[in-house]
Amino acid sequence: VNLVESGGGLVQPGGSLRLSCACSRCILSVFAPLDIAWYRQAPGKQRELVAGFTSRTSANYADSVKGRFTISRDNNKKAVLLQMNSLKPEDTGVYYCHEETTDNWGQGTQVTVGS
């Protein structure tokens, strides 16, 4: 399993970004959807869960991002997306995707929210 994140960058407060985590060599089926979650690590803080799937159709989110972030799957691309809206400076950090079943991490993508 190889995970590659993309989509990070610098954005102004209130702006949006969409992160993508593409999984090569992931085995995908109707019974085994991609089980990839997004985490982030802010400077000087521990890595925290941002969003993940609880079932094939349900997801959970950190309280700080509820209503602003949306996690979804793109099965055609074997990718998991994180749509981030209404970004705040406190969303700044390195965002990692994590394949929950095999415990594999991506290399991370930097998100910076500031003017």
Secondary structure, 3 states (H helix, E strand, C coil): CEEEEECCEEECCCCCEEEEEEEECCCCCCCCCCCEEEEEECCCCCCEEEEEECCCCCEEECCCCCCCEEEEEEHHHCEEEEEECCCCHHHCEEEEEEECCCCEECCCEEEEECC
